[in-house]
Amino acid sequence: MADDTGRFGAPALHLGIPNRRQFFQLGVGAAAGWSLSGSTFAQSERPTNPPDKPRGQVIAALSQEPTVFHPLMPGIEVDQGIWWQVFSPLWFIDPDGNFVPDLAREVPTIENGGLSADGLTWKIKLRSDVKWHDGTPFTAEDVKFSLDLINNPDFRARSRVGHSLVKDIKVVAPDEIHWRMEAAYSPYMSILGALTFIVPKHILEKVTDPNASPFHNAPVGTGPFRWGERVPGDHIQLNAHTGYHGKGPYLERVVFKYIPDLTVLYTQFRTGQVDYTGLQGILPNFVQEAKALKGRKIFVSSTSSVEHIAPNLEFGPFADRTVREALYLAINKQAIIDALNYGLPRQTESFVPQQAWSFQQGLPQHKYDPAKANTLLDAAGWARGSGGVREKGGVKLEFANSTTSGNAVREQTQQLLIQDWRAIGAAMRVNNMPAAVIWGDFWQQSKFNSVIVGVNFMLGSDPDVTPRFGSGAIPAKGGRGYNTYQYRSPEADRLLAEGAKQFELAQRKTTYGDLQKLIRNDLAILPLFQGFIAEGVKEGLQGFRPNINMSINCWNIREWYWA
């Protein structure tokens, strides 16, 4: 979902493929999250002395209702809160950026024979002690079935990026599977770790329609919690899977409670009715008050989402780079951050999170300079006309800006932008609409002039943005992807193709650094700040670990417990 979305470590060895530590040390710094408890700061609530067996429950408040329970179908972040508890990937990505084996016995590398030197042959060794929630043993057949299902043209898969390259899947043994990649694609490691859950063959091979079955409403997985009950519009209860193959679970159950009003959600956290505030978390205006609450801990953490103004690059004035530069110069970013977001987010110039190994330092820094903006527009022939609005060649410098109706902070941001841009002769009008409308064809088919949106551009933890900025990924032109900006650049296409084939850290860092410089210079997006989230937990609840590599911070409830 476009709204609120939705690494390697050292120079490589072995013919361009890093060794295990080099390939799988993703390099996301621990600075991604910190907590506020009174005046103290801490990174996370790492488990220190978990119980011997599951006990107690956690009531986790969500501001949206999960509705998609098949983890390979299109869903949004809140659905992933359920997927991470019920299902398992081959490996996952921890907050420090390391790939950690889950269903796999080890993460494949050149050293352990899991990867060929050219990156085309993958050999995955699996755990043999894993069971599905119904007691059926997990095997390599389930992995093959899941990958085949994703590539089944009759299945409504969430994404086939990377998966479409997988060919000749062979089950070598119940605990080993091999496949060949049609082309080397380094981001696939991250896609398998952060975005791909394995589903049960023995249940789903029997359904006639892969897009609809009883499984969709009562899923069976290998994760730490099994399906309990769902009361639509109210809550979902998951119960401990005592046969879980990994650490935990340490809770008897977790109840996901839906509270769509963020003010009500915070009130229920403050009064102790909920133990954790998830997804959109605590509104910025409540954070200072929340950190003074007794018996509560507040975590403010960066996310991979970048809040930005998305211009439709084929709409009238926005096709002119000078216009985009002038509009960017005229934005008082710091006022948006301080006055509307309580100083919590950080300015950024890139689509890559600042904690990522691939983040390019030294990009040109935004300056609030309306005088320079006016000078640029004057020089480019955008002359002020009636009412002070500029025009050139019969085209007026006026446009609509859209975002989700009811998002108070973004609506206030629009009012500041109207004032900022009026000062340089640009006329902006507001055209907001409900989430279900704006993020449908209006966004997907580039029917907008401009939009305020938060997007996680990363593929898991990988900076391959071919689906976002590749010229073949423009839906409005029949492309497959999310390039709703309609950005087209032969140089960007070249860098994207190059980066996806590289496995060596130094090469990839250079390639994606050059791409960030290009996107920043072209102003394909007007970045405002890197996203953040403020979440609260009751004191005594251990194990909460913000993770910038995941779409949701309740990814590891299996490790949570009451002290």
C-alpha distance (Angstrom), angle and dihedral (degrees) to the residues before:
residue distance angle dihedral
M1 . . .
A2 3.78 . .
D3 3.78 93.0 .
D4 3.83 112.3 84.7
T5 3.78 95.5 -14.4
G6 1.58 135.9 -46.1
R7 19.79 95.5 -175.3
F8 3.18 175.6 -143.3
G9 3.84 133.6 168.1
A10 3.82 122.1 -147.8
P11 3.83 142.2 -0.2
A12 3.77 110.5 -57.5
L13 3.76 131.9 -108.5
H14 3.81 131.8 -164.9
L15 3.79 104.8 56.7
G16 3.77 93.9 -41.2
I17 3.81 99.1 -44.1
P18 3.82 113.2 108.7
N19 3.75 122.2 -126.4
R20 3.80 118.1 -106.6
R21 3.78 97.3 -82.6
Q22 3.79 93.2 41.7
F23 3.80 95.4 46.3
F24 3.74 97.8 43.3
Q25 3.82 103.5 34.6
L26 3.78 94.3 97.9
G27 3.77 94.2 -172.8
V28 3.79 102.5 -135.2
G29 3.78 105.1 155.6
A30 3.77 123.1 -127.3
A31 3.79 87.9 -119.7
A32 3.78 87.4 88.7
G33 3.78 92.3 95.0
W34 3.77 141.6 24.2
S35 3.76 135.4 169.7
L36 3.76 132.2 -132.2
S37 3.78 114.6 -148.2
G38 3.78 108.0 161.5
S39 3.79 100.7 -50.4
T40 3.82 96.4 -29.4
F41 3.79 126.6 106.4
A42 3.79 127.1 -153.4
Q43 3.80 134.7 166.8
S44 3.79 100.0 -132.8
E45 3.77 145.4 -37.1
R46 3.80 99.5 -91.8
P47 3.81 113.0 -167.9
T48 3.80 111.0 -108.3
N49 3.81 107.1 166.0
P50 3.81 111.1 12.6
P51 3.82 120.3 -175.6
D52 3.81 122.4 -96.1
K53 3.79 92.3 -119.9
P54 3.82 135.4 16.9
R55 3.79 115.6 -76.9
G56 3.78 136.5 167.6
Q57 3.78 129.7 3.4
V58 3.79 140.4 -104.0
I59 3.79 124.1 -138.2
A60 3.80 105.0 -149.8
A61 3.80 115.3 -166.1
L62 3.80 118.1 -144.4
S63 3.79 125.1 -172.4
Q64 3.81 92.0 -147.8
E65 3.79 131.3 43.5
P66 3.81 118.7 -113.7
T67 3.80 109.3 -129.3
V68 3.82 105.9 160.8
F69 3.81 113.0 75.0
H70 3.80 100.3 166.9
P71 3.82 100.8 89.9
L72 3.81 96.1 -152.1
M73 3.81 95.0 56.0
P74 3.83 128.2 83.4
G75 3.80 110.6 -72.3
I76 3.77 141.2 144.9
E77 3.80 133.5 -117.3
V78 3.79 95.5 -82.8
D79 3.82 90.2 57.4
Q80 3.80 88.4 56.3
G81 3.79 88.1 61.2
I82 3.81 86.1 68.9
W83 3.82 96.4 38.0
W84 3.81 93.6 56.6
Q85 3.79 91.0 55.6
V86 3.82 98.9 42.8
F87 3.82 102.8 35.5
S88 3.80 139.6 40.2
P89 3.83 133.8 -141.4
L90 3.80 125.0 -146.9
W91 3.80 87.5 -102.7
F92 3.79 135.5 -11.8
I93 3.79 135.1 -143.6
D94 3.79 117.0 -116.6
P95 3.83 125.8 -147.1
D96 3.81 90.8 -94.7
G97 3.78 90.4 56.0
N98 3.81 99.9 -106.1
F99 3.79 123.1 139.8
V100 3.83 106.8 -124.4
P101 3.84 121.8 -164.7
D102 3.80 115.6 -114.2
L103 3.82 115.7 157.3
A104 3.80 87.8 2.3
R105 3.80 118.8 75.7
E106 3.78 90.3 -139.2
V107 3.77 138.7 -0.4
P108 3.84 108.7 -102.0
T109 3.81 117.1 -107.8
I110 3.80 139.3 158.1
E111 3.80 88.6 -104.4
N112 3.79 96.2 56.1
G113 3.80 94.2 38.7
G114 3.77 95.0 -110.9
L115 3.81 94.7 118.0
S116 3.78 130.7 41.2
A117 3.80 118.2 -130.6
D118 3.82 91.4 -106.6
G119 3.82 92.6 49.7
L120 3.81 92.6 -120.5
T121 3.81 102.7 106.3
W122 3.81 119.7 62.1
K123 3.81 124.0 -171.7
I124 3.80 115.0 -174.1
K125 3.80 122.5 -166.9
L126 3.80 112.8 -156.5
R127 3.77 136.0 -155.9
S128 3.79 113.9 -99.7
D129 3.83 96.3 -157.6
V130 3.82 98.6 67.5
K131 3.81 122.0 114.4
W132 3.78 132.0 -172.6
H133 3.80 115.9 -120.4
D134 3.83 89.7 -98.7
G135 3.82 91.1 56.4
T136 3.82 97.6 -103.3
P137 3.84 112.7 138.2
F138 3.81 116.6 -109.0
T139 3.83 114.1 -125.7
A140 3.78 142.6 169.0
E141 3.82 87.4 -90.0
D142 3.81 88.0 71.7
V143 3.81 91.4 54.3
K144 3.80 92.1 48.9
F145 3.80 90.9 47.1
S146 3.82 91.7 50.5
L147 3.81 94.2 50.2
D148 3.81 91.8 44.7
L149 3.81 90.3 48.9
I150 3.82 92.1 53.0
N151 3.81 89.2 53.7
N152 3.81 94.1 43.7
P153 3.84 104.7 115.6
D154 3.82 89.7 -147.0
F155 3.81 91.9 57.3
R156 3.80 120.5 86.8
A157 3.81 95.1 -131.5
R158 3.79 120.0 -171.6
S159 3.79 90.6 -133.0
R160 3.79 138.0 -12.7
V161 3.80 94.4 -168.1
G162 3.80 106.2 136.2
H163 3.80 92.6 -3.0
S164 3.81 92.2 77.9
L165 3.81 88.4 64.7
V166 3.83 93.0 60.3
K167 3.82 112.7 106.2
D168 3.81 138.6 167.5
I169 3.82 97.9 21.5
K170 3.81 109.7 -165.9
V171 3.79 127.8 -172.3
V172 3.79 100.9 -145.3
A173 3.81 95.4 176.3
P174 3.81 136.5 -14.6
D175 3.81 87.1 -89.9
E176 3.81 100.8 37.2
I177 3.81 135.4 62.6
H178 3.82 131.4 178.1
W179 3.79 132.5 -166.5
R180 3.79 141.4 169.2
M181 3.80 125.5 -127.2
E182 3.79 115.6 -136.4
A183 3.81 86.8 -142.2
A184 3.78 133.0 4.3
Y185 3.81 108.4 -90.4
S186 3.79 115.7 175.6
P187 3.86 96.6 -172.6
Y188 3.82 89.2 65.8
M189 3.79 91.0 83.9
S190 3.79 90.0 61.9
I191 3.82 93.2 41.9
L192 3.80 89.9 56.1
G193 3.81 91.1 46.1
A194 3.79 102.3 46.6
L195 3.79 107.7 18.6
T196 3.82 109.9 30.7
F197 3.81 124.4 78.0
I198 3.80 122.9 -177.4
V199 3.82 117.6 -121.2
P200 3.85 129.4 -158.6
K201 3.79 117.0 -91.2
H202 3.80 94.0 -165.6
I203 3.82 90.7 62.9
L204 3.79 104.9 32.4
E205 3.82 99.2 42.1
K206 3.82 87.3 68.9
V207 3.83 97.1 58.1
T208 3.80 119.3 98.3
D209 3.81 95.4 -151.3
P210 3.82 112.8 42.9
N211 3.80 89.4 -161.0
A212 3.81 96.2 58.0
S213 3.79 131.6 35.2
P214 3.82 139.9 122.8
F215 3.83 86.6 -92.0
H216 3.80 88.7 70.9
N217 3.81 90.1 66.2
A218 3.82 99.8 34.8
P219 3.81 107.5 27.6
V220 3.80 124.6 -164.4
G221 3.79 117.6 -149.6
T222 3.80 144.1 154.7
G223 3.82 94.6 -113.1
P224 3.81 129.9 119.0
F225 3.82 93.9 -93.7
R226 3.79 130.8 47.5
W227 3.80 128.5 -149.1
G228 3.79 114.2 -81.8
E229 3.79 113.6 165.4
R230 3.76 141.4 -38.8
V231 3.79 125.2 -148.6
P232 3.83 103.8 -171.8
G233 3.78 112.3 -126.8
D234 3.79 92.4 15.2
H235 3.81 120.4 50.1
I236 3.80 151.7 -34.8
Q237 3.80 121.0 -135.7
L238 3.80 121.9 -155.6
N239 3.80 122.6 -171.3
A240 3.80 129.3 -149.1
H241 3.81 116.2 -87.5
T242 3.79 98.0 -141.6
G243 3.81 91.2 -168.7
Y244 3.81 92.4 59.4
H245 3.81 113.5 143.9
G246 3.81 98.0 -142.8
K247 3.81 138.9 51.7
G248 3.80 112.2 -45.2
P249 2.89 149.4 -49.9
Y250 3.78 93.3 -152.3
L251 3.83 95.9 174.2
E252 3.81 125.4 75.4
R253 3.77 91.2 -141.8
V254 3.78 145.0 -10.8
V255 3.80 122.0 -144.6
F256 3.81 117.4 -158.0
K257 3.80 106.5 -154.8
Y258 3.82 121.4 -166.7
I259 3.79 117.3 -134.1
P260 3.84 108.1 164.2
D261 3.82 95.3 -177.5
L262 3.81 106.0 79.4
T263 3.80 92.3 -156.7
V264 3.81 90.9 54.3
L265 3.80 89.8 44.9
Y266 3.81 90.7 55.3
T267 3.81 91.7 45.8
Q268 3.80 90.9 53.9
F269 3.80 90.0 49.4
R270 3.79 90.9 48.9
T271 3.82 92.1 50.9
G272 3.80 93.1 45.7
Q273 3.81 99.0 -111.0
V274 3.81 90.9 123.8
D275 3.80 129.4 37.3
Y276 3.81 100.1 -154.3
T277 3.81 135.3 25.1
G278 3.78 109.8 -144.9
L279 3.81 143.8 -175.4
Q280 3.83 105.1 7.8
G281 3.79 89.2 17.4
I282 3.82 123.6 -175.1
L283 3.80 120.4 -6.8
P284 3.83 111.9 -111.4
N285 3.81 92.4 -116.9
F286 3.81 90.6 61.2
V287 3.83 98.3 47.3
Q288 3.80 98.0 89.6
E289 3.79 91.6 47.6
A290 3.80 91.7 44.6
K291 3.78 94.7 54.8
A292 3.81 89.5 58.6
L293 3.81 93.5 54.4
K294 3.78 114.5 114.2
G295 3.77 115.6 -120.9
R296 3.83 93.9 18.5
K297 3.79 134.8 101.2
I298 3.80 122.9 -156.5
F299 3.80 122.4 -154.0
V300 3.81 119.9 -163.6
S301 3.79 109.5 -168.8
S302 3.77 137.4 170.9
T303 3.76 118.5 -113.9
S304 3.79 131.0 -155.7
S305 3.79 90.2 -114.8
V306 3.80 118.0 108.2
E307 3.80 116.5 -151.9
H308 3.79 106.8 -143.8
I309 3.74 148.1 146.8
A310 3.78 108.9 -101.9
P311 3.81 111.7 -150.8
N312 3.78 120.3 -160.4
L313 3.79 96.2 -127.9
E314 3.80 92.5 -155.9
F315 3.79 94.4 53.8
G316 3.83 113.6 104.5
P317 3.81 110.2 -94.5
F318 3.84 95.2 20.9
A319 3.80 91.4 66.3
D320 3.83 85.6 72.3
R321 3.81 110.0 82.0
T322 3.80 90.4 -156.4
V323 3.80 89.3 61.5
R324 3.80 90.9 51.2
E325 3.79 91.1 49.2
A326 3.81 92.5 48.6
L327 3.80 92.1 48.6
Y328 3.81 90.0 49.5
L329 3.81 92.8 49.8
A330 3.80 90.0 50.4
I331 3.83 95.1 55.7
N332 3.80 114.1 102.3
K333 3.80 92.9 -145.7
Q334 3.78 95.3 173.2
A335 3.80 91.3 55.6
I336 3.81 89.7 53.4
I337 3.81 90.2 50.0
D338 3.80 97.5 43.0
A339 3.80 103.7 33.8
L340 3.80 100.0 36.5
N341 3.81 104.1 24.3
Y342 3.81 99.2 35.4
G343 3.80 93.1 -119.1
L344 3.81 92.7 -69.8
P345 3.85 103.6 122.8
R346 3.82 127.2 64.1
Q347 3.79 126.2 -127.0
T348 3.78 114.6 -111.4
E349 3.80 138.0 -175.8
S350 3.80 97.7 -164.1
F351 3.79 141.2 67.9
V352 3.83 88.3 -133.5
P353 3.83 119.5 86.1
Q354 3.79 112.5 -107.0
Q355 3.82 90.8 -124.6
A356 3.82 93.7 58.2
W357 3.81 125.1 105.7
S358 3.81 87.8 -127.8
F359 3.82 96.7 54.1
Q360 3.81 110.9 124.4
Q361 3.80 112.9 -133.3
G362 3.79 120.7 -150.9
L363 3.80 100.6 35.8
P364 3.84 113.1 158.1
Q365 3.80 107.2 -79.4
H366 3.77 120.1 -127.7
K367 3.79 116.4 -111.0
Y368 3.76 125.3 -165.5
D369 3.80 99.2 -127.2
P370 3.82 115.6 148.9
A371 3.81 91.0 167.8
K372 3.80 91.1 60.4
A373 3.80 89.6 44.6
N374 3.82 90.5 55.8
T375 3.82 91.1 47.7
L376 3.82 91.8 51.5
L377 3.79 92.8 50.3
D378 3.80 92.3 46.7
A379 3.81 90.9 51.7
A380 3.81 92.1 47.5
G381 3.80 92.0 55.2
W382 3.80 98.8 -105.5
A383 3.80 97.7 142.1
R384 3.80 125.4 -170.0
G385 3.76 113.1 -107.3
S386 3.79 135.8 175.7
G387 3.79 113.2 -19.2
G388 3.79 90.5 12.5
V389 3.82 93.5 -76.8
R390 3.79 113.3 139.4
E391 3.76 123.8 -127.9
K392 3.78 139.3 179.7
G393 3.78 129.1 -168.1
G394 3.77 90.9 -7.9
V395 3.81 92.8 -52.9
K396 3.79 115.4 118.9
L397 3.78 122.1 -144.1
E398 3.78 92.7 -121.6
F399 3.78 129.6 116.2
A400 3.79 145.9 152.6
N401 3.78 126.1 -103.2
S402 3.79 120.3 -156.0
T403 3.79 138.2 -169.5
T404 3.80 139.3 149.6
S405 3.79 114.2 -51.7
G406 3.78 111.7 -117.0
N407 3.80 96.2 25.4
A408 3.80 94.4 127.6
V409 3.82 97.6 -168.4
R410 3.78 93.5 50.5
E411 3.79 91.5 45.1
Q412 3.81 89.3 53.0
T413 3.81 88.8 47.3
Q414 3.79 88.5 56.3
Q415 3.81 90.7 55.3
L416 3.82 90.7 53.5
L417 3.80 90.6 48.0
I418 3.81 91.4 51.8
Q419 3.81 88.9 56.5
D420 3.82 95.1 42.5
W421 3.79 93.8 49.6
R422 3.79 95.7 41.7
A423 3.82 86.2 63.5
I424 3.81 90.8 64.1
G425 3.80 97.0 41.7
A426 3.80 99.1 -95.4
A427 3.81 119.6 131.1
M428 3.79 117.1 -150.2
R429 3.79 125.6 -176.3
V430 3.79 127.6 -169.0
N431 3.81 120.7 -115.6
N432 3.82 107.1 171.6
M433 3.78 126.6 168.9
P434 3.83 140.7 175.5
A435 3.80 117.9 -72.8
A436 3.80 93.3 -110.4
V437 3.81 89.8 56.5
I438 3.79 104.0 38.2
W439 3.82 95.9 47.4
G440 3.80 92.4 46.9
D441 3.80 123.0 73.4
F442 3.80 92.1 -35.2
W443 3.83 88.8 68.9
Q444 3.79 101.1 23.5
Q445 3.81 94.6 50.0
S446 3.83 95.4 41.1
K447 3.81 95.4 -115.3
F448 3.82 91.3 146.2
N449 3.81 131.3 91.8
S450 3.80 94.0 -148.3
V451 3.80 135.8 -20.4
I452 3.81 137.0 -162.0
V453 3.79 104.8 -135.4
G454 3.78 143.2 153.4
V455 3.80 114.0 -133.9
N456 3.78 132.4 -179.6
F457 3.80 99.2 -145.8
M458 3.81 94.7 -176.1
L459 3.80 126.4 102.2
G460 3.77 95.4 -133.5
S461 3.78 97.7 -55.1
D462 3.80 95.7 -25.7
P463 3.83 123.4 105.7
D464 3.81 96.5 -141.0
V465 3.81 101.8 131.0
T466 3.79 98.0 174.1
P467 3.84 90.1 124.7
R468 3.83 90.1 53.3
F469 3.81 104.7 38.0
G470 3.81 106.9 15.7
S471 3.79 113.6 115.8
G472 3.80 89.7 -132.1
A473 3.80 91.7 56.8
I474 3.82 99.5 70.2
P475 3.85 107.8 121.1
A476 3.81 92.7 -163.7
K477 3.82 87.8 61.3
G478 3.79 96.0 44.6
G479 3.80 94.5 -93.2
R480 3.80 124.6 141.8
G481 3.77 110.8 -120.7
Y482 3.78 143.9 47.8
N483 3.80 103.6 -75.0
T484 3.78 92.7 132.9
Y485 3.83 89.2 151.2
Q486 3.83 86.1 70.6
Y487 3.80 89.0 -134.3
R488 3.80 113.5 172.8
S489 3.79 124.4 -176.8
P490 3.83 127.2 152.3
E491 3.81 88.5 -154.1
A492 3.80 91.9 52.5
D493 3.81 89.9 49.0
R494 3.81 90.0 51.2
L495 3.81 93.3 49.8
L496 3.79 92.3 46.3
A497 3.81 92.4 51.3
E498 3.80 90.6 47.0
G499 3.81 96.2 47.9
A500 3.79 94.4 49.7
K501 3.83 91.0 58.1
Q502 3.79 96.5 46.7
F503 3.80 122.7 94.0
E504 3.78 100.6 173.9
L505 3.78 114.8 96.6
A506 3.80 97.9 -139.2
Q507 3.80 92.3 51.1
R508 3.80 94.1 46.2
K509 3.79 92.9 46.8
T510 3.81 90.2 53.7
T511 3.81 93.6 45.8
Y512 3.80 96.1 48.6
G513 3.80 90.3 40.9
D514 3.81 89.0 57.3
L515 3.80 89.4 48.0
Q516 3.81 92.1 52.9
K517 3.82 89.8 50.4
L518 3.82 89.9 50.9
I519 3.82 95.3 48.1
R520 3.81 90.2 46.7
N521 3.79 92.4 48.9
D522 3.81 92.9 46.8
L523 3.83 91.2 44.8
A524 3.79 90.3 -139.0
I525 3.81 84.2 164.5
L526 3.81 130.9 18.0
P527 3.83 102.0 -133.0
L528 3.80 118.0 -151.3
F529 3.81 104.7 177.4
Q530 3.78 145.2 -35.5
G531 3.75 111.1 -91.7
F532 3.78 123.9 -104.6
I533 3.77 137.5 -173.3
A534 3.79 131.5 -155.0
E535 3.80 112.3 -151.6
G536 3.77 130.9 177.8
V537 3.78 132.7 -148.7
K538 3.78 130.2 -177.0
E539 3.76 113.5 -104.9
G540 3.79 109.6 -98.7
L541 3.79 94.6 37.1
Q542 3.80 104.6 118.0
G543 3.80 132.0 -165.2
F544 3.83 102.7 44.5
R545 3.83 106.7 144.4
P546 3.82 120.0 175.2
N547 3.80 108.8 -137.9
I548 3.79 120.9 -164.3
N549 3.81 89.1 -167.5
M550 3.80 92.0 65.5
S551 3.79 131.5 65.4
I552 3.79 92.7 -130.5
N553 3.81 131.7 33.4
C554 3.81 96.0 -139.7
W555 3.82 87.9 72.4
N556 3.83 93.0 119.0
I557 3.81 106.9 42.6
R558 3.81 85.2 138.2
E559 3.84 86.0 76.7
W560 3.82 96.3 47.8
Y561 3.79 121.8 105.3
W562 3.78 141.1 153.7
A563 3.79 114.2 -101.3
